[in-house]
Amino acid sequence: MLEWDISIVIIIILLGFLAAFIDAVVGGGGLISIPALLAVGMPPSMALGTNKLASAFGSMTSAFRFLRSGNVDLKIVGKLFPIVFIMAMGGASIATFLPSQLLKPVVIVVLTVVMIYTIMKKDWGNVRTFTKLTIPKAILFTSLMGLIGLYDGFLGGGTGSFMLFILLMFGFDFLGAAGNAKVLNFASNLGALILFIFLDQVDYFYGFIMAASMICGSYIGAMFAIKKGVGYVKGLFIIVTAILILKNTYDYIMQII
């Protein structure tokens, strides 16, 4: 564990708030919070576990805010919650022995497709067109969310964005997709966190400090999304996805050079 340092506390509070604000709406907060923990001297595995502790509180806060606003389909997320939770635990266990760099190229390609598709489909996600799922669609929907849960436990960057995209594919509008994605993201954060706690890879002191700042950032971020509506969420989604692509591409190039 890191020793007490006021400069580390300030960095964690400020960047934790910013990460949670963005993550509450479209995901991608890990782009800020994980590098922040690494920058203050945490080992990679400890940074991932500590980030999951803070992110679990952040995603729980924004999920609660979206629930109160009526932007969560409880019937659907109630069924998916345990599946995503268990898959995230499995992903976190895989992360202990399999290099995360193996998934980087796939993540870059998928994120690029997601961004291009979102930009090209001008009216996509503006209006909810979701209807009752047929059995084949329900199986596909559940499988995709389960895979994203596995990915969150294993690597994590952009999980909220991937969940939001899948929900859009099945007919949710951007605001409804954001709300449902946050509840499911809480499930994946919680599942991965339990595994990291079991492996003793969590710095509780700095983790709870970041969690406090993330609770504030998540609440305000979700409030902004609900108030500003679909257009705000869609614009931020495109920006964050572009940053995710650049960050993952940079990491991959640095790894192979």
MILUMRO-461367 format. One record per residue: residue number from 1; x, y, z negated of N, C-alpha, C, CB in turn. Coordinates in steps of 0.02 Angstrom, whole numbers, plus 50000, padded with zeros to 5 digits. Glycine has a CB too. Layout:
<recs>
REC  kolti    n.x    n.y    n.z   ca.x   ca.y   ca.z    c.x    c.y    c.z   cb.x   cb.y   cb.z
REC    NUM      X      Y      Z      X      Y      Z      X      Y      Z      X      Y      Z
...
</recs>
This chain:
<recs>
REC  kolti    n.x    n.y    n.z   ca.x   ca.y   ca.z    c.x    c.y    c.z   cb.x   cb.y   cb.z
REC      1  50041  49940  50000  50000  50000  50000  50043  50063  50000  49953  50000  49939
REC      2  50017  50116  50032  50053  50179  50033  50049  50214  49965  50026  50225  50088
REC      3  50101  50251  49948  50100  50290  49886  50057  50353  49896  50172  50308  49864
REC      4  50033  50379  49839  49992  50440  49841  50030  50498  49871  49968  50458  49770
REC      5  49997  50533  49919  50028  50591  49951  49971  50636  49975  50074  50569  50011
REC      6  49971  50699  49953  49917  50745  49969  49913  50758  50044  49927  50811  49933
REC      7  49969  50759  50079  49968  50771  50152  49933  50713  50188  50040  50780  50179
REC      8  49945  50652  50164  49911  50594  50194  49836  50598  50182  49940  50527  50164
REC      9  49817  50619  50123  49746  50626  50106  49711  50676  50152  49737  50648  50032
REC     10  49744  50733  50164  49715  50785  50207  49707  50760  50279  49760  50848  50206
REC     11  49759  50726  50304  49756  50699  50372  49699  50649  50379  49823  50665  50391
REC     12  49693  50605  50330  49642  50552  50332  49572  50582  50327  49654  50502  50275
REC     13  49563  50633  50286  49497  50664  50279  49476  50699  50344  49498  50715  50221
REC     14  49521  50739  50372  49505  50777  50432  49493  50732  50493  49560  50827  50448
REC     15  49539  50685  50505  49532  50642  50563  49477  50590  50554  49599  50608  50578
REC     16  49466  50570  50491  49411  50524  50478  49344  50555  50494  49413  50502  50405
REC     17  49336  50618  50475  49274  50655  50490  49263  50660  50565  49276  50726  50458
REC     18  49315  50680  50602  49309  50688  50674  49293  50621  50708  49374  50717  50703
REC     19  49328  50568  50687  49317  50502  50715  49245  50479  50705  49365  50451  50685
REC     20  49220  50490  50645  49152  50468  50628  49099  50509  50665  49140  50472  50553
REC     21  49112  50573  50674  49065  50616  50710  49054  50590  50781  49090  50690  50712
REC     22  49109  50575  50815  49106  50549  50883  49077  50479  50884  49176  50549  50916
REC     23  49100  50437  50838  49079  50367  50836  49004  50360  50822  49119  50329  50784
REC     24  48977  50406  50783  48906  50403  50766  48862  50408  50827  48889  50459  50717
REC     25  48887  50441  50879  48846  50454  50939  48859  50401  50993  48860  50523  50966
REC     26  48922  50392  51012  48937  50349  51070  48992  50298  51057  48956  50391  51128
REC     27  49017  50293  50996  49072  50247  50984  49139  50277  51003  49062  50181  51022
REC     28  49192  50240  50994  49258  50263  51013  49296  50299  50957  49253  50309  51071
REC     29  49266  50301  50897  49299  50335  50841  49365  50304  50821  49254  50336  50783
REC     30  49372  50239  50834  49435  50205  50818  49495  50233  50855  49428  50132  50833
REC     31  49482  50267  50911  49536  50301  50948  49570  50353  50905  49508  50334  51011
REC     32  49535  50380  50857  49561  50433  50814  49582  50404  50746  49509  50488  50804
REC     33  49538  50364  50716  49551  50341  50647  49609  50291  50642  49489  50310  50619
REC     34  49614  50244  50688  49668  50194  50684  49736  50226  50695  49657  50137  50735
REC     35  49746  50267  50748  49810  50302  50755  49827  50346  50695  49811  50344  50818
REC     36  49776  50375  50664  49787  50418  50605  49817  50376  50548  49722  50451  50581
REC     37  49791  50317  50537  49816  50273  50484  49886  50247  50501  49768  50214  50473
REC     38  49898  50233  50564  49965  50211  50585  50015  50268  50578  49963  50187  50659
REC     39  49993  50329  50593  50038  50387  50591  50062  50403  50521  50003  50448  50620
REC     40  50021  50386  50470  50042  50401  50401  50083  50344  50371  49981  50414  50358
REC     41  50097  50292  50411  50144  50240  50389  50114  50173  50372  50179  50264  50332
REC     42  50051  50161  50387  50021  50096  50372  50042  50044  50424  49944  50101  50370
REC     43  50057  49983  50404  50070  49929  50451  50007  49917  50494  50092  49863  50414
REC     44  50015  49894  50556  49957  49885  50601  49899  49844  50572  49979  49852  50664
REC     45  49914  49786  50542  49860  49744  50515  49824  49779  50457  49888  49677  50492
REC     46  49862  49814  50415  49832  49851  50359  49790  49910  50385  49887  49876  50311
REC     47  49814  49943  50439  49777  49998  50469  49710  49974  50497  49819  50032  50525
REC     48  49710  49916  50529  49648  49888  50557  49598  49872  50502  49663  49826  50599
REC     49  49623  49839  50448  49579  49821  50393  49552  49882  50356  49615  49776  50345
REC     50  49595  49931  50344  49575  49992  50309  49525  50031  50351  49636  50036  50293
REC     51  49537  50033  50417  49490  50067  50462  49421  50033  50461  49518  50067  50534
REC     52  49420  49967  50456  49356  49932  50453  49318  49949  50390  49367  49856  50457
REC     53  49354  49957  50334  49322  49977  50272  49288  50045  50280  49373  49979  50214
REC     54  49325  50094  50305  49298  50161  50314  49243  50162  50367  49354  50210  50334
REC     55  49254  50127  50423  49206  50126  50478  49140  50093  50457  49235  50090  50538
REC     56  49144  50044  50413  49082  50011  50390  49037  50061  50354  49099  49951  50344
REC     57  49067  50104  50313  49028  50155  50279  49002  50207  50328  49071  50189  50224
REC     58  49044  50225  50377  49024  50274  50427  48966  50249  50470  49082  50292  50471
REC     59  48973  50188  50495  48921  50160  50539  48856  50148  50500  48945  50095  50572
REC     60  48862  50130  50436  48803  50120  50394  48765  50186  50386  48823  50092  50325
REC     61  48803  50241  50377  48772  50307  50368  48735  50329  50431  48825  50358  50350
REC     62  48768  50324  50489  48736  50346  50551  48678  50299  50570  48787  50348  50609
REC     63  48686  50234  50555  48631  50187  50568  48570  50206  50527  48653  50114  50552
REC     64  48580  50224  50464  48525  50244  50420  48491  50307  50447  48551  50255  50349
REC     65  48531  50354  50472  48503  50416  50499  48460  50403  50561  48559  50466  50516
REC     66  48485  50359  50605  48446  50341  50664  48383  50301  50646  48490  50300  50713
REC     67  48388  50259  50595  48330  50221  50571  48275  50268  50547  48350  50173  50515
REC     68  48295  50318  50509  48246  50367  50483  48212  50406  50538  48281  50414  50434
REC     69  48248  50417  50593  48221  50456  50648  48176  50414  50695  48277  50488  50688
REC     70  48175  50349  50684  48134  50305  50725  48166  50284  50791  48069  50338  50740
REC     71  48233  50292  50796  48268  50275  50858  48302  50207  50856  48319  50328  50873
REC     72  48274  50161  50816  48301  50093  50811  48245  50043  50819  48338  50082  50743
REC     73  48254  49994  50862  48206  49941  50872  48223  49885  50823  48206  49915  50947
REC     74  48190  49884  50766  48206  49837  50712  48196  49764  50732  48164  49853  50650
REC     75  48147  49752  50774  48133  49683  50795  48192  49653  50833  48070  49681  50839
REC     76  48223  49694  50875  48280  49670  50915  48344  49667  50874  48290  49715  50976
REC     77  48361  49722  50840  48425  49723  50803  48423  49676  50744  48440  49794  50779
REC     78  48363  49663  50717  48358  49615  50662  48380  49545  50682  48286  49613  50636
REC     79  48365  49527  50745  48385  49461  50770  48459  49459  50789  48342  49441  50830
REC     80  48484  49515  50815  48553  49517  50838  48603  49529  50782  48561  49572  50890
REC     81  48581  49560  50727  48627  49579  50672  48668  49520  50646  48586  49608  50615
REC     82  48638  49463  50627  48679  49408  50601  48726  49378  50653  48634  49353  50574
REC     83  48705  49378  50717  48748  49351  50770  48810  49393  50779  48709  49346  50836
REC     84  48800  49459  50784  48857  49505  50791  48903  49502  50730  48831  49577  50802
REC     85  48874  49497  50671  48911  49492  50608  48958  49431  50608  48862  49487  50549
REC     86  48931  49373  50625  48971  49311  50625  49024  49313  50679  48924  49250  50635
REC     87  49007  49337  50738  49055  49340  50793  49113  49388  50777  49020  49363  50858
REC     88  49098  49442  50742  49151  49489  50723  49199  49458  50674  49120  49553  50693
REC     89  49174  49417  50628  49217  49380  50582  49263  49333  50620  49175  49340  50531
REC     90  49235  49301  50671  49276  49257  50713  49329  49296  50751  49232  49219  50762
REC     91  49311  49354  50776  49359  49396  50812  49416  49419  50768  49324  49456  50841
REC     92  49400  49438  50706  49451  49460  50659  49499  49404  50642  49419  49487  50595
REC     93  49474  49343  50637  49517  49286  50623  49564  49271  50682  49475  49223  50606
REC     94  49538  49281  50743  49580  49271  50803  49636  49323  50805  49537  49276  50867
REC     95  49620  49384  50783  49668  49439  50784  49730  49426  50741  49635  49504  50762
REC     96  49723  49379  50694  49780  49365  50649  49835  49325  50683  49755  49329  50588
REC     97  49818  49292  50740  49871  49252  50772  49876  49262  50848  49858  49179  50758
REC     98  49830  49300  50878  49833  49311  50950  49846  49384  50966  49766  49289  50983
REC     99  49897  49400  51007  49913  49470  51023  49855  49506  51057  49975  49473  51068
REC    100  49837  49565  51031  49781  49603  51059  49795  49628  51130  49764  49661  51013
REC    101  49860  49633  51148  49878  49658  51214  49850  49615  51271  49954  49662  51220
REC    102  49833  49553  51255  49807  49509  51307  49742  49534  51336  49798  49439  51278
REC    103  49703  49570  51295  49638  49594  51318  49641  49663  51349  49590  49596  51261
REC    104  49696  49699  51342  49700  49768  51365  49680  49778  51438  49770  49794  51354
REC    105  49708  49739  51486  49691  49749  51556  49616  49740  51570  49730  49701  51600
REC    106  49586  49690  51537  49514  49677  51546  49473  49737  51521  49493  49612  51510
REC    107  49493  49762  51462  49457  49819  51432  49461  49880  51477  49487  49836  51363
REC    108  49519  49893  51507  49529  49951  51551  49482  49946  51612  49602  49956  51574
REC    109  49479  49887  51642  49438  49877  51701  49364  49886  51684  49450  49807  51732
REC    110  49342  49854  51629  49271  49857  51610  49251  49929  51594  49258  49811  51550
REC    111  49292  49964  51556  49277  50034  51539  49272  50078  51601  49330  50061  51492
REC    112  49316  50066  51649  49314  50105  51711  49249  50093  51749  49375  50086  51756
REC    113  49228  50031  51753  49165  50014  51786  49106  50048  51750  49154  49937  51789
REC    114  49108  50045  51682  49056  50076  51642  49050  50151  51656  49070  50065  51567
REC    115  49107  50185  51658  49106  50257  51669  49082  50275  51739  49175  50286  51658
REC    116  49107  50241  51790  49087  50255  51859  49012  50243  51868  49127  50211  51908
REC    117  48988  50188  51841  48917  50171  51846  48874  50224  51813  48903  50102  51815
REC    118  48895  50247  51755  48856  50298  51718  48854  50364  51756  48886  50309  51649
REC    119  48910  50383  51786  48913  50446  51824  48871  50442  51888  48986  50463  51842
REC    120  48875  50384  51922  48841  50376  51986  48764  50373  51976  48865  50312  52020
REC    121  48743  50342  51922  48670  50335  51910  48647  50398  51873  48654  50271  51868
REC    122  48629  50449  51910  48613  50515  51883  48559  50514  51830  48593  50560  51939
REC    123  48505  50478  51842  48448  50479  51796  48449  50421  51747  48384  50477  51835
REC    124  48503  50381  51749  48507  50321  51708  48508  50339  51633  48569  50280  51726
REC    125  48465  50308  51595  48464  50319  51523  48425  50381  51501  48533  50325  51499
REC    126  48395  50416  51549  48356  50476  51531  48288  50457  51502  48347  50521  51592
REC    127  48260  50401  51527  48194  50378  51505  48198  50304  51487  48142  50390  51561
REC    128  48165  50285  51434  48163  50214  51412  48119  50174  51459  48138  50208  51339
REC    129  48147  50120  51487  48109  50075  51531  48108  50004  51504  48138  50075  51602
REC    130  48131  49996  51443  48136  49929  51412  48067  49897  51405  48171  49933  51344
REC    131  48063  49834  51425  48002  49795  51415  48021  49729  51381  47966  49781  51484
REC    132  47973  49689  51364  47985  49626  51330  48033  49583  51371  47919  49588  51317
REC    133  48083  49554  51338  48133  49514  51372  48107  49445  51390  48195  49507  51329
REC    134  48123  49423  51451  48110  49354  51469  48162  49310  51435  48111  49344  51547
REC    135  48152  49246  51434  48200  49200  51400  48270  49206  51430  48175  49127  51404
REC    136  48278  49204  51497  48346  49212  51526  48379  49278  51507  48343  49205  51601
REC    137  48339  49332  51509  48366  49398  51491  48385  49402  51417  48316  49453  51508
REC    138  48344  49370  51375  48357  49369  51303  48422  49332  51288  48298  49337  51265
REC    139  48433  49277  51324  48495  49238  51315  48555  49279  51336  48492  49172  51355
REC    140  48549  49312  51394  48604  49354  51419  48618  49412  51371  48587  49381  51489
REC    141  48566  49445  51349  48571  49502  51303  48606  49481  51239  48501  49531  51288
REC    142  48584  49425  51210  48613  49400  51148  48686  49381  51157  48573  49341  51122
REC    143  48701  49348  51213  48770  49326  51227  48817  49385  51235  48771  49283  51291
REC    144  48795  49437  51271  48837  49496  51281  48851  49532  51215  48804  49544  51331
REC    145  48800  49539  51173  48809  49572  51109  48854  49531  51063  48742  49584  51075
REC    146  48847  49465  51067  48891  49421  51027  48963  49427  51048  48868  49348  51035
REC    147  48976  49432  51113  49044  49440  51139  49073  49507  51117  49044  49435  51216
REC    148  49032  49559  51116  49056  49625  51095  49073  49623  51020  49003  49680  51109
REC    149  49033  49586  50981  49048  49577  50910  49115  49543  50901  48993  49537  50876
REC    150  49127  49491  50941  49192  49455  50940  49249  49503  50957  49191  49396  50989
REC    151  49237  49544  51008  49287  49593  51030  49302  49644  50974  49264  49629  51093
REC    152  49250  49665  50939  49260  49715  50886  49305  49688  50831  49194  49737  50857
REC    153  49294  49625  50812  49337  49595  50761  49408  49586  50785  49308  49530  50739
REC    154  49416  49572  50850  49482  49557  50877  49522  49620  50895  49475  49514  50939
REC    155  49490  49668  50928  49525  49728  50952  49489  49791  50930  49532  49726  51028
REC    156  49427  49799  50950  49385  49852  50922  49377  49917  50959  49410  49867  50859
REC    157  49426  49939  50997  49422  50004  51029  49366  50009  51080  49486  50020  51062
REC    158  49317  50052  51067  49262  50061  51114  49203  50016  51104  49287  50052  51182
REC    159  49200  49982  51047  49145  49936  51033  49077  49969  51038  49152  49905  50964
REC    160  49070  50028  51006  49006  50064  51009  48987  50082  51079  49010  50126  50966
REC    161  49036  50101  51120  49023  50119  51190  48999  50058  51230  49086  50149  51223
REC    162  49030  50000  51218  49009  49940  51253  48938  49920  51233  49057  49882  51238
REC    163  48923  49924  51168  48855  49908  51145  48803  49955  51176  48851  49910  51069
REC    164  48820  50018  51177  48775  50068  51205  48762  50054  51279  48804  50139  51196
REC    165  48814  50036  51315  48808  50021  51387  48762  49961  51399  48877  50008  51418
REC    166  48770  49908  51360  48728  49849  51368  48655  49866  51354  48751  49792  51321
REC    167  48643  49905  51303  48574  49926  51287  48544  49968  51343  48573  49966  51221
REC    168  48585  50010  51374  48562  50050  51432  48544  50004  51490  48616  50100  51453
REC    169  48584  49952  51501  48572  49905  51555  48504  49871  51548  48627  49852  51556
REC    170  48483  49862  51486  48420  49827  51474  48361  49875  51465  48426  49783  51413
REC    171  48372  49940  51481  48316  49986  51486  48306  50036  51430  48256  49948  51492
REC    172  48353  50039  51383  48347  50090  51330  48369  50158  51357  48388  50070  51268
REC    173  48342  50212  51328  48369  50278  51345  48431  50290  51302  48316  50334  51334
REC    174  48469  50343  51317  48533  50354  51283  48525  50363  51208  48566  50415  51312
REC    175  48473  50397  51186  48465  50409  51115  48446  50344  51079  48411  50462  51103
REC    176  48400  50306  51108  48380  50242  51078  48438  50193  51079  48321  50213  51115
REC    177  48477  50193  51133  48535  50149  51137  48586  50166  51084  48567  50153  51207
REC    178  48596  50231  51073  48644  50253  51021  48622  50229  50952  48650  50330  51021
REC    179  48558  50235  50937  48532  50214  50872  48540  50139  50861  48460  50233  50866
REC    180  48519  50099  50909  48524  50026  50903  48597  50003  50902  48487  49992  50961
REC    181  48639  50037  50941  48710  50019  50942  48743  50030  50874  48746  50060  50996
REC    182  48723  50083  50839  48754  50097  50774  48736  50045  50722  48734  50166  50749
REC    183  48675  50020  50724  48656  49967  50677  48696  49904  50691  48580  49953  50681
REC    184  48703  49887  50755  48740  49827  50773  48815  49836  50762  48727  49808  50846
REC    185  48839  49898  50770  48909  49912  50757  48924  49905  50682  48927  49983  50782
REC    186  48876  49923  50641  48883  49912  50569  48891  49838  50554  48823  49942  50531
REC    187  48852  49796  50589  48857  49724  50579  48927  49698  50596  48804  49687  50622
REC    188  48954  49721  50653  49021  49698  50673  49075  49725  50627  49036  49719  50746
REC    189  49068  49788  50605  49116  49816  50558  49116  49777  50492  49100  49890  50544
REC    190  49057  49761  50468  49050  49725  50405  49080  49655  50410  48977  49722  50383
REC    191  49065  49620  50465  49091  49553  50474  49167  49551  50476  49063  49523  50537
REC    192  49196  49597  50515  49270  49601  50520  49301  49622  50453  49291  49650  50575
REC    193  49267  49668  50418  49293  49692  50354  49299  49635  50303  49248  49747  50326
REC    194  49249  49593  50299  49251  49537  50252  49311  49492  50265  49186  49496  50256
REC    195  49325  49480  50328  49383  49438  50345  49448  49473  50326  49383  49422  50420
REC    196  49454  49539  50340  49515  49576  50323  49524  49580  50247  49512  49647  50352
REC    197  49470  49584  50209  49474  49584  50136  49501  49516  50113  49405  49598  50104
REC    198  49476  49463  50142  49498  49395  50125  49573  49386  50139  49457  49343  50165
REC    199  49597  49419  50191  49668  49415  50210  49711  49466  50173  49675  49424  50285
REC    200  49680  49506  50129  49715  49557  50090  49748  49609  50135  49767  49524  50044
REC    201  49711  49633  50185  49738  49682  50233  49698  49747  50230  49736  49653  50304
REC    202  49681  49769  50169  49643  49831  50161  49676  49873  50106  49569  49817  50142
REC    203  49690  49937  50122  49714  49985  50073  49653  50021  50046  49767  50036  50104
REC    204  49631  50001  49987  49568  50026  49960  49571  50100  49942  49548  49986  49899
REC    205  49627  50123  49918  49633  50193  49897  49620  50240  49955  49702  50206  49866
REC    206  49660  50233  50008  49652  50276  50066  49590  50257  50107  49714  50274  50110
REC    207  49571  50193  50103  49512  50171  50139  49448  50204  50113  49505  50096  50133
REC    208  49443  50211  50047  49383  50243  50019  49384  50318  50029  49377  50226  49945
REC    209  49444  50347  50031  49449  50419  50046  49424  50432  50118  49522  50445  50037
REC    210  49448  50391  50165  49426  50398  50234  49351  50382  50240  49467  50352  50281
REC    211  49328  50334  50202  49257  50316  50203  49213  50375  50183  49243  50257  50156
REC    212  49234  50413  50132  49196  50471  50110  49191  50523  50165  49228  50502  50048
REC    213  49247  50536  50200  49246  50585  50255  49205  50559  50314  49317  50602  50277
REC    214  49207  50492  50325  49170  50463  50380  49094  50464  50367  49193  50391  50392
REC    215  49075  50458  50304  49004  50462  50288  48977  50531  50308  48992  50450  50212
REC    216  49015  50584  50292  48995  50652  50311  48994  50661  50387  49043  50703  50279
REC    217  49048  50638  50420  49052  50645  50493  48998  50606  50529  49119  50621  50517
REC    218  48983  50546  50504  48932  50504  50536  48862  50535  50529  48932  50434  50505
REC    219  48848  50561  50470  48782  50591  50459  48771  50652  50504  48774  50611  50385
REC    220  48821  50695  50507  48816  50755  50548  48814  50738  50622  48874  50804  50533
REC    221  48856  50689  50643  48857  50667  50713  48790  50639  50735  48912  50616  50723
REC    222  48761  50596  50694  48696  50567  50710  48642  50620  50712  48677  50512  50660
REC    223  48646  50668  50666  48597  50723  50664  48601  50765  50728  48609  50767  50603
REC    224  48662  50779  50751  48671  50817  50813  48641  50779  50872  48746  50831  50825
REC    225  48654  50713  50875  48629  50672  50931  48553  50673  50933  48654  50601  50926
REC    226  48522  50665  50875  48449  50664  50871  48420  50732  50891  48426  50644  50801
REC    227  48453  50785  50869  48429  50853  50882  48440  50873  50955  48464  50903  50836
REC    228  48499  50857  50983  48516  50879  51051  48485  50835  51105  48591  50879  51059
REC    229  48473  50771  51089  48438  50728  51136  48483  50690  51185  48391  50768  51174
REC    230  48450  50663  51237  48481  50617  51284  48540  50648  51321  48430  50593  51334
REC    231  48533  50709  51346  48586  50740  51386  48651  50747  51347  48563  50808  51409
REC    232  48646  50766  51284  48705  50773  51241  48741  50707  51233  48685  50802  51173
REC    233  48702  50653  51219  48732  50587  51209  48765  50562  51273  48678  50537  51185
REC    234  48732  50572  51329  48759  50549  51393  48825  50584  51410  48708  50560  51450
REC    235  48827  50650  51401  48888  50688  51415  48946  50666  51372  48876  50762  51405
REC    236  48933  50657  51307  48986  50635  51261  49008  50564  51276  48961  50640  51189
REC    237  48961  50523  51297  48977  50453  51315  49027  50451  51373  48912  50415  51335
REC    238  49016  50491  51424  49062  50493  51482  49131  50518  51461  49033  50538  51538
REC    239  49133  50570  51420  49197  50598  51398  49236  50547  51356  49186  50662  51357
REC    240  49203  50516  51308  49237  50467  51264  49260  50406  51304  49190  50446  51207
REC    241  49219  50383  51351  49238  50325  51392  49301  50341  51433  49181  50305  51439
REC    242  49304  50402  51461  49364  50422  51499  49426  50423  51454  49353  50492  51530
REC    243  49419  50447  51393  49475  50449  51347  49496  50378  51327  49457  50489  51284
REC    244  49447  50334  51318  49462  50264  51302  49502  50231  51358  49397  50225  51291
REC    245  49484  50246  51420  49520  50218  51478  49593  50242  51478  49485  50237  51544
REC    246  49603  50308  51469  49670  50336  51469  49712  50308  51412  49666  50412  51464
REC    247  49682  50303  51353  49719  50279  51294  49739  50206  51303  49677  50286  51231
REC    248  49693  50163  51326  49708  50093  51335  49759  50082  51391  49645  50054  51350
REC    249  49754  50123  51444  49802  50118  51499  49872  50138  51476  49781  50163  51558
REC    250  49877  50191  51437  49941  50214  51410  49972  50160  51365  49932  50280  51371
REC    251  49931  50132  51320  49956  50079  51275  49981  50019  51313  49901  50058  51227
REC    252  49945  50000  51366  49964  49942  51405  50029  49954  51443  49908  49923  51454
REC    253  50036  50014  51473  50097  50030  51510  50157  50032  51462  50090  50099  51546
REC    254  50149  50061  51403  50203  50064  51354  50223  49994  51331  50183  50106  51294
REC    255  50174  49948  51330  50187  49881  51306  50227  49839  51357  50122  49846  51290
REC    256  50216  49852  51422  50250  49812  51473  50315  49842  51498  50203  49801  51532
REC    257  50327  49906  51480  50390  49938  51502  50449  49910  51462  50386  50015  51494
</recs>
